[in-house]
Amino acid sequence: MRQKELGRFSDVSFLILSSLASGPKHGYAMMEDIKVFSGTQLEPGTLYGAIARLEKLGWIEALAAEERRRPYHITNKGATVFREQVATLEQIAMTGKRRLATLEGF
């Protein structure tokens, strides 16, 4: 089975925080960055809906508009949540790798 057949293994909020962890970006730049590092193509409605939720939670903030684009940056609260989520996903990945090692005979 190919990876594409499994569907997307992603959470939009996690992808946005991942993108903003490397510096402020506007929506289109986030979509392009996310596509490059994850292979996930977000639709604008999906992206901007998630941005609104993250802003409401205080995990990201809008910066002053640059021409017609509004960049966002990750807040300290967002960085803390992101670090915790990365640690959780690392634990899940390590567990998965250990369990896959037991399947090598199959």
Biopython code that builds the backbone (N, CA, C, O; Angstrom):
import numpy as np
from Bio.PDB.StructureBuilder import StructureBuilder

atoms = [
    (1, "MET", "N", (0.841, -1.177, 0.000)),
    (1, "MET", "CA", (0.000, 0.000, 0.000)),
    (1, "MET", "C", (0.888, 1.243, 0.000)),
    (1, "MET", "O", (1.821, 1.341, 0.797)),
    (2, "ARG", "N", (0.608, 2.165, -0.867)),
    (2, "ARG", "CA", (1.368, 3.402, -0.928)),
    (2, "ARG", "C", (0.862, 4.397, 0.109)),
    (2, "ARG", "O", (-0.286, 4.322, 0.546)),
    (3, "GLN", "N", (1.728, 5.327, 0.499)),
    (3, "GLN", "CA", (1.373, 6.297, 1.519)),
    (3, "GLN", "C", (0.119, 7.095, 1.145)),
    (3, "GLN", "O", (-0.729, 7.331, 2.005)),
    (4, "LYS", "N", (-0.012, 7.507, -0.094)),
    (4, "LYS", "CA", (-1.172, 8.308, -0.501)),
    (4, "LYS", "C", (-2.477, 7.561, -0.263)),
    (4, "LYS", "O", (-3.507, 8.182, -0.002)),
    (5, "GLU", "N", (-2.444, 6.229, -0.352)),
    (5, "GLU", "CA", (-3.645, 5.444, -0.114)),
    (5, "GLU", "C", (-4.052, 5.456, 1.354)),
    (5, "GLU", "O", (-5.207, 5.186, 1.684)),
    (6, "LEU", "N", (-3.111, 5.768, 2.227)),
    (6, "LEU", "CA", (-3.411, 5.812, 3.656)),
    (6, "LEU", "C", (-4.079, 7.121, 4.066)),
    (6, "LEU", "O", (-4.631, 7.213, 5.162)),
    (7, "GLY", "N", (-4.038, 8.112, 3.221)),
    (7, "GLY", "CA", (-4.600, 9.405, 3.556)),
    (7, "GLY", "C", (-3.551, 10.293, 4.197)),
    (7, "GLY", "O", (-2.385, 9.915, 4.310)),
    (8, "ARG", "N", (-3.970, 11.462, 4.610)),
    (8, "ARG", "CA", (-3.041, 12.421, 5.204)),
    (8, "ARG", "C", (-2.940, 12.178, 6.700)),
    (8, "ARG", "O", (-3.950, 12.035, 7.388)),
    (9, "PHE", "N", (-1.719, 12.132, 7.190)),
    (9, "PHE", "CA", (-1.466, 12.018, 8.615)),
    (9, "PHE", "C", (-1.054, 13.394, 9.104)),
    (9, "PHE", "O", (0.128, 13.636, 9.350)),
    (10, "SER", "N", (-2.006, 14.290, 9.246)),
    (10, "SER", "CA", (-1.646, 15.642, 9.639)),
    (10, "SER", "C", (-2.784, 16.303, 10.395)),
    (10, "SER", "O", (-3.954, 15.961, 10.223)),
    (11, "ASP", "N", (-2.421, 17.234, 11.217)),
    (11, "ASP", "CA", (-3.350, 18.097, 11.899)),
    (11, "ASP", "C", (-3.010, 19.502, 11.437)),
    (11, "ASP", "O", (-1.857, 19.923, 11.535)),
    (12, "VAL", "N", (-3.989, 20.229, 10.938)),
    (12, "VAL", "CA", (-3.742, 21.540, 10.360)),
    (12, "VAL", "C", (-3.092, 22.482, 11.366)),
    (12, "VAL", "O", (-2.168, 23.217, 11.014)),
    (13, "SER", "N", (-3.557, 22.472, 12.606)),
    (13, "SER", "CA", (-2.969, 23.356, 13.617)),
    (13, "SER", "C", (-1.493, 23.040, 13.826)),
    (13, "SER", "O", (-0.667, 23.948, 13.928)),
    (14, "PHE", "N", (-1.164, 21.754, 13.890)),
    (14, "PHE", "CA", (0.234, 21.349, 14.061)),
    (14, "PHE", "C", (1.077, 21.805, 12.871)),
    (14, "PHE", "O", (2.202, 22.272, 13.046)),
    (15, "LEU", "N", (0.534, 21.670, 11.665)),
    (15, "LEU", "CA", (1.260, 22.089, 10.471)),
    (15, "LEU", "C", (1.505, 23.599, 10.473)),
    (15, "LEU", "O", (2.591, 24.052, 10.110)),
    (16, "ILE", "N", (0.509, 24.368, 10.876)),
    (16, "ILE", "CA", (0.667, 25.826, 10.933)),
    (16, "ILE", "C", (1.707, 26.207, 11.969)),
    (16, "ILE", "O", (2.578, 27.033, 11.695)),
    (17, "LEU", "N", (1.631, 25.616, 13.157)),
    (17, "LEU", "CA", (2.625, 25.915, 14.191)),
    (17, "LEU", "C", (4.021, 25.496, 13.732)),
    (17, "LEU", "O", (5.001, 26.183, 14.018)),
    (18, "SER", "N", (4.112, 24.382, 13.027)),
    (18, "SER", "CA", (5.406, 23.938, 12.483)),
    (18, "SER", "C", (5.961, 24.973, 11.520)),
    (18, "SER", "O", (7.151, 25.287, 11.554)),
    (19, "SER", "N", (5.110, 25.494, 10.675)),
    (19, "SER", "CA", (5.546, 26.484, 9.704)),
    (19, "SER", "C", (5.985, 27.771, 10.398)),
    (19, "SER", "O", (7.033, 28.328, 10.071)),
    (20, "LEU", "N", (5.197, 28.237, 11.341)),
    (20, "LEU", "CA", (5.513, 29.500, 12.014)),
    (20, "LEU", "C", (6.684, 29.378, 12.981)),
    (20, "LEU", "O", (7.262, 30.389, 13.378)),
    (21, "ALA", "N", (7.037, 28.170, 13.361)),
    (21, "ALA", "CA", (8.195, 27.978, 14.245)),
    (21, "ALA", "C", (9.487, 28.431, 13.569)),
    (21, "ALA", "O", (10.473, 28.714, 14.249)),
    (22, "SER", "N", (9.492, 28.503, 12.236)),
    (22, "SER", "CA", (10.694, 28.961, 11.536)),
    (22, "SER", "C", (10.660, 30.460, 11.255)),
    (22, "SER", "O", (11.600, 31.000, 10.672)),
    (23, "GLY", "N", (9.592, 31.134, 11.660)),
    (23, "GLY", "CA", (9.506, 32.581, 11.485)),
    (23, "GLY", "C", (8.136, 32.996, 10.981)),
    (23, "GLY", "O", (7.370, 32.160, 10.502)),
    (24, "PRO", "N", (7.819, 34.290, 11.086)),
    (24, "PRO", "CA", (6.507, 34.796, 10.650)),
    (24, "PRO", "C", (6.270, 34.556, 9.163)),
    (24, "PRO", "O", (7.193, 34.609, 8.350)),
    (25, "LYS", "N", (5.002, 34.289, 8.830)),
    (25, "LYS", "CA", (4.616, 34.078, 7.429)),
    (25, "LYS", "C", (3.168, 34.515, 7.245)),
    (25, "LYS", "O", (2.375, 34.486, 8.187)),
    (26, "HIS", "N", (2.836, 34.918, 6.033)),
    (26, "HIS", "CA", (1.439, 35.169, 5.677)),
    (26, "HIS", "C", (0.847, 33.849, 5.179)),
    (26, "HIS", "O", (1.563, 32.864, 5.003)),
    (27, "GLY", "N", (-0.453, 33.842, 4.958)),
    (27, "GLY", "CA", (-1.158, 32.613, 4.620)),
    (27, "GLY", "C", (-0.602, 31.844, 3.445)),
    (27, "GLY", "O", (-0.377, 30.638, 3.546)),
    (28, "TYR", "N", (-0.375, 32.519, 2.326)),
    (28, "TYR", "CA", (0.116, 31.806, 1.145)),
    (28, "TYR", "C", (1.501, 31.206, 1.404)),
    (28, "TYR", "O", (1.781, 30.082, 0.987)),
    (29, "ALA", "N", (2.367, 31.958, 2.092)),
    (29, "ALA", "CA", (3.706, 31.449, 2.405)),
    (29, "ALA", "C", (3.609, 30.222, 3.314)),
    (29, "ALA", "O", (4.391, 29.281, 3.172)),
    (30, "MET", "N", (2.649, 30.228, 4.252)),
    (30, "MET", "CA", (2.443, 29.045, 5.109)),
    (30, "MET", "C", (2.010, 27.854, 4.264)),
    (30, "MET", "O", (2.528, 26.750, 4.434)),
    (31, "MET", "N", (1.059, 28.073, 3.349)),
    (31, "MET", "CA", (0.586, 26.963, 2.508)),
    (31, "MET", "C", (1.724, 26.363, 1.702)),
    (31, "MET", "O", (1.822, 25.141, 1.587)),
    (32, "GLU", "N", (2.579, 27.197, 1.147)),
    (32, "GLU", "CA", (3.702, 26.709, 0.358)),
    (32, "GLU", "C", (4.725, 25.975, 1.230)),
    (32, "GLU", "O", (5.231, 24.921, 0.846)),
    (33, "ASP", "N", (5.025, 26.536, 2.399)),
    (33, "ASP", "CA", (5.970, 25.901, 3.324)),
    (33, "ASP", "C", (5.449, 24.533, 3.768)),
    (33, "ASP", "O", (6.190, 23.551, 3.767)),
    (34, "ILE", "N", (4.196, 24.478, 4.140)),
    (34, "ILE", "CA", (3.579, 23.226, 4.598)),
    (34, "ILE", "C", (3.607, 22.180, 3.483)),
    (34, "ILE", "O", (3.869, 21.003, 3.730)),
    (35, "LYS", "N", (3.336, 22.620, 2.267)),
    (35, "LYS", "CA", (3.374, 21.695, 1.127)),
    (35, "LYS", "C", (4.772, 21.107, 0.953)),
    (35, "LYS", "O", (4.916, 19.917, 0.676)),
    (36, "VAL", "N", (5.803, 21.942, 1.116)),
    (36, "VAL", "CA", (7.185, 21.482, 0.935)),
    (36, "VAL", "C", (7.585, 20.504, 2.036)),
    (36, "VAL", "O", (8.121, 19.437, 1.739)),
    (37, "PHE", "N", (7.334, 20.850, 3.315)),
    (37, "PHE", "CA", (7.862, 19.989, 4.381)),
    (37, "PHE", "C", (6.972, 18.807, 4.726)),
    (37, "PHE", "O", (7.434, 17.855, 5.355)),
    (38, "SER", "N", (5.680, 18.848, 4.320)),
    (38, "SER", "CA", (4.804, 17.734, 4.696)),
    (38, "SER", "C", (4.133, 17.033, 3.520)),
    (38, "SER", "O", (3.597, 15.935, 3.665)),
    (39, "GLY", "N", (4.165, 17.673, 2.359)),
    (39, "GLY", "CA", (3.462, 17.104, 1.220)),
    (39, "GLY", "C", (1.966, 17.330, 1.275)),
    (39, "GLY", "O", (1.229, 16.775, 0.460)),
    (40, "THR", "N", (1.502, 18.134, 2.220)),
    (40, "THR", "CA", (0.079, 18.398, 2.398)),
    (40, "THR", "C", (-0.280, 19.726, 1.744)),
    (40, "THR", "O", (0.294, 20.764, 2.073)),
    (41, "GLN", "N", (-1.224, 19.688, 0.826)),
    (41, "GLN", "CA", (-1.704, 20.914, 0.169)),
    (41, "GLN", "C", (-2.976, 21.352, 0.883)),
    (41, "GLN", "O", (-4.020, 20.714, 0.747)),
    (42, "LEU", "N", (-2.889, 22.436, 1.642)),
    (42, "LEU", "CA", (-4.060, 22.953, 2.350)),
    (42, "LEU", "C", (-4.864, 23.858, 1.433)),
    (42, "LEU", "O", (-4.306, 24.604, 0.628)),
    (43, "GLU", "N", (-6.164, 23.785, 1.562)),
    (43, "GLU", "CA", (-7.038, 24.714, 0.858)),
    (43, "GLU", "C", (-7.102, 26.006, 1.677)),
    (43, "GLU", "O", (-6.983, 25.960, 2.902)),
    (44, "PRO", "N", (-7.285, 27.148, 1.027)),
    (44, "PRO", "CA", (-7.321, 28.409, 1.764)),
    (44, "PRO", "C", (-8.357, 28.435, 2.895)),
    (44, "PRO", "O", (-8.070, 28.952, 3.975)),
    (45, "GLY", "N", (-9.536, 27.895, 2.667)),
    (45, "GLY", "CA", (-10.566, 27.880, 3.711)),
    (45, "GLY", "C", (-10.134, 27.085, 4.932)),
    (45, "GLY", "O", (-10.402, 27.481, 6.067)),
    (46, "THR", "N", (-9.473, 25.978, 4.700)),
    (46, "THR", "CA", (-8.962, 25.147, 5.794)),
    (46, "THR", "C", (-7.889, 25.900, 6.563)),
    (46, "THR", "O", (-7.897, 25.924, 7.794)),
    (47, "LEU", "N", (-6.965, 26.516, 5.832)),
    (47, "LEU", "CA", (-5.873, 27.257, 6.461)),
    (47, "LEU", "C", (-6.407, 28.413, 7.287)),
    (47, "LEU", "O", (-6.066, 28.541, 8.463)),
    (48, "TYR", "N", (-7.237, 29.253, 6.690)),
    (48, "TYR", "CA", (-7.678, 30.457, 7.390)),
    (48, "TYR", "C", (-8.651, 30.151, 8.528)),
    (48, "TYR", "O", (-8.711, 30.901, 9.502)),
    (49, "GLY", "N", (-9.407, 29.071, 8.420)),
    (49, "GLY", "CA", (-10.243, 28.642, 9.550)),
    (49, "GLY", "C", (-9.379, 28.235, 10.732)),
    (49, "GLY", "O", (-9.676, 28.583, 11.875)),
    (50, "ALA", "N", (-8.308, 27.497, 10.454)),
    (50, "ALA", "CA", (-7.386, 27.070, 11.514)),
    (50, "ALA", "C", (-6.633, 28.270, 12.084)),
    (50, "ALA", "O", (-6.415, 28.343, 13.293)),
    (51, "ILE", "N", (-6.233, 29.211, 11.230)),
    (51, "ILE", "CA", (-5.556, 30.418, 11.710)),
    (51, "ILE", "C", (-6.456, 31.159, 12.692)),
    (51, "ILE", "O", (-5.992, 31.600, 13.744)),
    (52, "ALA", "N", (-7.730, 31.298, 12.362)),
    (52, "ALA", "CA", (-8.672, 31.987, 13.251)),
    (52, "ALA", "C", (-8.767, 31.274, 14.605)),
    (52, "ALA", "O", (-8.784, 31.926, 15.649)),
    (53, "ARG", "N", (-8.829, 29.937, 14.586)),
    (53, "ARG", "CA", (-8.905, 29.178, 15.848)),
    (53, "ARG", "C", (-7.624, 29.349, 16.664)),
    (53, "ARG", "O", (-7.682, 29.539, 17.879)),
    (54, "LEU", "N", (-6.472, 29.282, 16.002)),
    (54, "LEU", "CA", (-5.192, 29.432, 16.703)),
    (54, "LEU", "C", (-5.034, 30.837, 17.279)),
    (54, "LEU", "O", (-4.486, 31.012, 18.367)),
    (55, "GLU", "N", (-5.513, 31.824, 16.549)),
    (55, "GLU", "CA", (-5.461, 33.202, 17.039)),
    (55, "GLU", "C", (-6.358, 33.360, 18.269)),
    (55, "GLU", "O", (-5.969, 34.000, 19.245)),
    (56, "LYS", "N", (-7.542, 32.781, 18.218)),
    (56, "LYS", "CA", (-8.484, 32.848, 19.348)),
    (56, "LYS", "C", (-7.898, 32.178, 20.592)),
    (56, "LYS", "O", (-8.136, 32.635, 21.710)),
    (57, "LEU", "N", (-7.132, 31.094, 20.404)),
    (57, "LEU", "CA", (-6.482, 30.402, 21.521)),
    (57, "LEU", "C", (-5.267, 31.162, 22.047)),
    (57, "LEU", "O", (-4.765, 30.858, 23.130)),
    (58, "GLY", "N", (-4.794, 32.146, 21.289)),
    (58, "GLY", "CA", (-3.608, 32.894, 21.683)),
    (58, "GLY", "C", (-2.313, 32.182, 21.332)),
    (58, "GLY", "O", (-1.265, 32.497, 21.895)),
    (59, "TRP", "N", (-2.368, 31.232, 20.417)),
    (59, "TRP", "CA", (-1.172, 30.474, 20.035)),
    (59, "TRP", "C", (-0.416, 31.144, 18.897)),
    (59, "TRP", "O", (0.783, 30.920, 18.730)),
    (60, "ILE", "N", (-1.118, 31.973, 18.107)),
    (60, "ILE", "CA", (-0.479, 32.775, 17.075)),
    (60, "ILE", "C", (-1.062, 34.179, 17.148)),
    (60, "ILE", "O", (-2.144, 34.388, 17.697)),
    (61, "GLU", "N", (-0.334, 35.135, 16.588)),
    (61, "GLU", "CA", (-0.805, 36.513, 16.524)),
    (61, "GLU", "C", (-0.542, 37.071, 15.134)),
    (61, "GLU", "O", (0.443, 36.734, 14.477)),
    (62, "ALA", "N", (-1.461, 37.939, 14.708)),
    (62, "ALA", "CA", (-1.260, 38.647, 13.447)),
    (62, "ALA", "C", (-0.295, 39.798, 13.689)),
    (62, "ALA", "O", (-0.343, 40.459, 14.726)),
    (63, "LEU", "N", (0.566, 40.022, 12.736)),
    (63, "LEU", "CA", (1.471, 41.167, 12.758)),
    (63, "LEU", "C", (0.886, 42.257, 11.868)),
    (63, "LEU", "O", (-0.140, 42.046, 11.222)),
    (64, "ALA", "N", (1.523, 43.406, 11.830)),
    (64, "ALA", "CA", (1.072, 44.489, 10.963)),
    (64, "ALA", "C", (1.071, 44.019, 9.512)),
    (64, "ALA", "O", (1.978, 43.315, 9.066)),
    (65, "ALA", "N", (0.048, 44.418, 8.798)),
    (65, "ALA", "CA", (-0.077, 44.020, 7.393)),
    (65, "ALA", "C", (1.075, 44.566, 6.571)),
    (65, "ALA", "O", (1.529, 45.692, 6.771)),
    (66, "GLU", "N", (1.537, 43.742, 5.639)),
    (66, "GLU", "CA", (2.567, 44.136, 4.672)),
    (66, "GLU", "C", (1.884, 44.175, 3.315)),
    (66, "GLU", "O", (1.583, 43.136, 2.728)),
    (67, "GLU", "N", (1.644, 45.380, 2.827)),
    (67, "GLU", "CA", (0.839, 45.572, 1.628)),
    (67, "GLU", "C", (-0.527, 44.959, 1.895)),
    (67, "GLU", "O", (-1.216, 45.402, 2.813)),
    (68, "ARG", "N", (-0.941, 43.966, 1.136)),
    (68, "ARG", "CA", (-2.257, 43.350, 1.366)),
    (68, "ARG", "C", (-2.149, 42.038, 2.136)),
    (68, "ARG", "O", (-3.154, 41.359, 2.346)),
    (69, "ARG", "N", (-0.963, 41.684, 2.549)),
    (69, "ARG", "CA", (-0.768, 40.402, 3.240)),
    (69, "ARG", "C", (-0.598, 40.623, 4.735)),
    (69, "ARG", "O", (0.038, 41.582, 5.172)),
    (70, "ARG", "N", (-1.182, 39.712, 5.509)),
    (70, "ARG", "CA", (-1.072, 39.791, 6.959)),
    (70, "ARG", "C", (-0.240, 38.617, 7.450)),
    (70, "ARG", "O", (-0.696, 37.474, 7.419)),
    (71, "PRO", "N", (0.979, 38.893, 7.905)),
    (71, "PRO", "CA", (1.796, 37.800, 8.453)),
    (71, "PRO", "C", (1.362, 37.450, 9.880)),
    (71, "PRO", "O", (0.759, 38.259, 10.586)),
    (72, "TYR", "N", (1.683, 36.244, 10.268)),
    (72, "TYR", "CA", (1.390, 35.746, 11.622)),
    (72, "TYR", "C", (2.679, 35.230, 12.225)),
    (72, "TYR", "O", (3.613, 34.856, 11.516)),
    (73, "HIS", "N", (2.711, 35.217, 13.557)),
    (73, "HIS", "CA", (3.854, 34.618, 14.238)),
    (73, "HIS", "C", (3.338, 33.785, 15.401)),
    (73, "HIS", "O", (2.243, 34.019, 15.913)),
    (74, "ILE", "N", (4.132, 32.821, 15.806)),
    (74, "ILE", "CA", (3.784, 31.953, 16.925)),
    (74, "ILE", "C", (4.067, 32.711, 18.223)),
    (74, "ILE", "O", (5.090, 33.385, 18.341)),
    (75, "THR", "N", (3.164, 32.599, 19.190)),
    (75, "THR", "CA", (3.338, 33.260, 20.481)),
    (75, "THR", "C", (4.111, 32.339, 21.429)),
    (75, "THR", "O", (4.357, 31.176, 21.110)),
    (76, "ASN", "N", (4.487, 32.862, 22.582)),
    (76, "ASN", "CA", (5.142, 32.013, 23.587)),
    (76, "ASN", "C", (4.231, 30.862, 23.998)),
    (76, "ASN", "O", (4.682, 29.727, 24.153)),
    (77, "LYS", "N", (2.954, 31.161, 24.173)),
    (77, "LYS", "CA", (1.982, 30.114, 24.531)),
    (77, "LYS", "C", (1.901, 29.065, 23.418)),
    (77, "LYS", "O", (1.856, 27.865, 23.689)),
    (78, "GLY", "N", (1.882, 29.523, 22.179)),
    (78, "GLY", "CA", (1.842, 28.603, 21.042)),
    (78, "GLY", "C", (3.093, 27.760, 20.951)),
    (78, "GLY", "O", (3.022, 26.573, 20.632)),
    (79, "ALA", "N", (4.247, 28.363, 21.230)),
    (79, "ALA", "CA", (5.515, 27.620, 21.191)),
    (79, "ALA", "C", (5.532, 26.540, 22.269)),
    (79, "ALA", "O", (6.037, 25.442, 22.041)),
    (80, "THR", "N", (4.984, 26.847, 23.436)),
    (80, "THR", "CA", (4.921, 25.859, 24.517)),
    (80, "THR", "C", (4.043, 24.680, 24.120)),
    (80, "THR", "O", (4.420, 23.523, 24.306)),
    (81, "VAL", "N", (2.880, 24.979, 23.575)),
    (81, "VAL", "CA", (1.958, 23.927, 23.130)),
    (81, "VAL", "C", (2.605, 23.102, 22.017)),
    (81, "VAL", "O", (2.495, 21.876, 21.998)),
    (82, "PHE", "N", (3.275, 23.782, 21.096)),
    (82, "PHE", "CA", (3.935, 23.098, 19.979)),
    (82, "PHE", "C", (5.035, 22.168, 20.485)),
    (82, "PHE", "O", (5.132, 21.028, 20.032)),
    (83, "ARG", "N", (5.865, 22.639, 21.420)),
    (83, "ARG", "CA", (6.921, 21.783, 22.006)),
    (83, "ARG", "C", (6.326, 20.524, 22.631)),
    (83, "ARG", "O", (6.845, 19.424, 22.442)),
    (84, "GLU", "N", (5.237, 20.692, 23.374)),
    (84, "GLU", "CA", (4.580, 19.549, 24.017)),
    (84, "GLU", "C", (4.055, 18.571, 22.976)),
    (84, "GLU", "O", (4.182, 17.358, 23.141)),
    (85, "GLN", "N", (3.470, 19.093, 21.907)),
    (85, "GLN", "CA", (2.932, 18.218, 20.863)),
    (85, "GLN", "C", (4.042, 17.488, 20.129)),
    (85, "GLN", "O", (3.900, 16.308, 19.809)),
    (86, "VAL", "N", (5.147, 18.173, 19.858)),
    (86, "VAL", "CA", (6.295, 17.532, 19.205)),
    (86, "VAL", "C", (6.816, 16.394, 20.083)),
    (86, "VAL", "O", (7.119, 15.311, 19.581)),
    (87, "ALA", "N", (6.920, 16.634, 21.382)),
    (87, "ALA", "CA", (7.399, 15.591, 22.302)),
    (87, "ALA", "C", (6.449, 14.387, 22.283)),
    (87, "ALA", "O", (6.900, 13.242, 22.287)),
    (88, "THR", "N", (5.157, 14.640, 22.264)),
    (88, "THR", "CA", (4.178, 13.551, 22.208)),
    (88, "THR", "C", (4.320, 12.763, 20.911)),
    (88, "THR", "O", (4.308, 11.532, 20.925)),
    (89, "LEU", "N", (4.454, 13.465, 19.798)),
    (89, "LEU", "CA", (4.593, 12.776, 18.509)),
    (89, "LEU", "C", (5.905, 12.005, 18.414)),
    (89, "LEU", "O", (5.953, 10.938, 17.802)),
    (90, "GLU", "N", (6.970, 12.535, 19.016)),
    (90, "GLU", "CA", (8.234, 11.792, 19.049)),
    (90, "GLU", "C", (8.062, 10.487, 19.822)),
    (90, "GLU", "O", (8.580, 9.448, 19.413)),
    (91, "GLN", "N", (7.338, 10.541, 20.936)),
    (91, "GLN", "CA", (7.089, 9.327, 21.733)),
    (91, "GLN", "C", (6.272, 8.318, 20.924)),
    (91, "GLN", "O", (6.555, 7.120, 20.945)),
    (92, "ILE", "N", (5.271, 8.806, 20.222)),
    (92, "ILE", "CA", (4.450, 7.927, 19.387)),
    (92, "ILE", "C", (5.292, 7.298, 18.286)),
    (92, "ILE", "O", (5.181, 6.100, 18.024)),
    (93, "ALA", "N", (6.137, 8.104, 17.638)),
    (93, "ALA", "CA", (6.999, 7.585, 16.567)),
    (93, "ALA", "C", (7.977, 6.543, 17.098)),
    (93, "ALA", "O", (8.182, 5.511, 16.459)),
    (94, "MET", "N", (8.582, 6.796, 18.253)),
    (94, "MET", "CA", (9.520, 5.825, 18.830)),
    (94, "MET", "C", (8.807, 4.519, 19.163)),
    (94, "MET", "O", (9.345, 3.438, 18.924)),
    (95, "THR", "N", (7.615, 4.615, 19.705)),
    (95, "THR", "CA", (6.842, 3.409, 20.014)),
    (95, "THR", "C", (6.518, 2.656, 18.731)),
    (95, "THR", "O", (6.636, 1.432, 18.675)),
    (96, "GLY", "N", (6.109, 3.392, 17.700)),
    (96, "GLY", "CA", (5.811, 2.764, 16.413)),
    (96, "GLY", "C", (7.016, 2.057, 15.825)),
    (96, "GLY", "O", (6.892, 0.944, 15.314)),
    (97, "LYS", "N", (8.186, 2.691, 15.892)),
    (97, "LYS", "CA", (9.412, 2.074, 15.367)),
    (97, "LYS", "C", (9.745, 0.793, 16.122)),
    (97, "LYS", "O", (10.100, -0.217, 15.516)),
    (98, "ARG", "N", (9.629, 0.839, 17.452)),
    (98, "ARG", "CA", (9.908, -0.380, 18.242)),
    (98, "ARG", "C", (8.946, -1.495, 17.875)),
    (98, "ARG", "O", (9.351, -2.650, 17.745)),
    (99, "ARG", "N", (7.695, -1.161, 17.710)),
    (99, "ARG", "CA", (6.702, -2.181, 17.389)),
    (99, "ARG", "C", (6.878, -2.705, 15.975)),
    (99, "ARG", "O", (6.680, -3.893, 15.723)),
    (100, "LEU", "N", (7.247, -1.834, 15.056)),
    (100, "LEU", "CA", (7.510, -2.290, 13.684)),
    (100, "LEU", "C", (8.690, -3.252, 13.636)),
    (100, "LEU", "O", (8.703, -4.183, 12.831)),
    (101, "ALA", "N", (9.669, -3.033, 14.487)),
    (101, "ALA", "CA", (10.841, -3.917, 14.527)),
    (101, "ALA", "C", (10.424, -5.345, 14.851)),
    (101, "ALA", "O", (11.075, -6.291, 14.408)),
    (102, "THR", "N", (9.362, -5.516, 15.608)),
    (102, "THR", "CA", (8.901, -6.861, 15.945)),
    (102, "THR", "C", (8.210, -7.531, 14.763)),
    (102, "THR", "O", (8.005, -8.745, 14.771)),
    (103, "LEU", "N", (7.855, -6.760, 13.762)),
    (103, "LEU", "CA", (7.158, -7.295, 12.585)),
    (103, "LEU", "C", (8.102, -7.654, 11.447)),
    (103, "LEU", "O", (7.645, -8.102, 10.396)),
    (104, "GLU", "N", (9.395, -7.470, 11.627)),
    (104, "GLU", "CA", (10.344, -7.668, 10.539)),
    (104, "GLU", "C", (10.304, -9.084, 9.960)),
    (104, "GLU", "O", (10.701, -9.284, 8.812)),
    (105, "GLY", "N", (9.850, -10.035, 10.701)),
    (105, "GLY", "CA", (9.774, -11.395, 10.192)),
    (105, "GLY", "C", (8.569, -11.645, 9.304)),
    (105, "GLY", "O", (8.460, -12.709, 8.694)),
    (106, "PHE", "N", (7.656, -10.672, 9.225)),
    (106, "PHE", "CA", (6.429, -10.861, 8.448)),
    (106, "PHE", "C", (6.583, -10.430, 7.033)),
    (106, "PHE", "O", (5.637, -10.526, 6.252)),
]
sb = StructureBuilder()
sb.init_structure("model")
sb.init_model(0)
sb.init_chain("A")
sb.init_seg("    ")
for serial, (resi, resn, name, xyz) in enumerate(atoms, 1):
    if name == "N":
        sb.init_residue(resn, " ", resi, " ")
    sb.init_atom(name, np.array(xyz, "f"), 0.0, 1.0, " ", f" {name:<3s}", serial, name[0])
structure = sb.get_structure()
